[in-house]
């Protein structure tokens, strides 16, 4: 992963689907983040991969329903979700504290790939979207230039983000186990 956007230029081709466009429910409450944040935590949904926008939208809505109705959280837990359809879906976004990694939510952005990545990696386009998203976070002042990248399993008892994806992110800049 080459983080071109860390050199003062704004990354291009970042298509973030806003909450209203994917049909998000209103959050029950919100807590603002004090930026820039220190961590990026990579997750996967451990569900079906999403190659078409309608699949991604349905999956993101299902995740929000699960988080709000079953876990009784105030909203979807992740800040951003990445589909293999070429889109980034806004969860809580840049300014709102997530609920993705216990004890790290106030200091991190939770970025979740839609799908299970135990035996295979996300497609190249989805991986590129994470790079572009991280670069945008840095260039817009939301994420520290010296951020630390982690897999969810580095911070909790889980196999998330899947073995193959985890091995891949270990090769990315700023990764620390």
Secondary structure, DSSP 8 states (H G I E B T S, - for coil): ---GGGSSS--S---EE-HHHHT----S---B--SSEEEEEEEE-SS----SHHHHHHHHHHHHHIIIIIS--SS-S-SEEE-TTS-EEESSTTTB---SSTTTTTTEEEEEESS--SSS---HHHHHHHHHHHHHHHHTTSEEEEEEEEEGGGTSSS-TT-HHHHHHHTTSTTB--
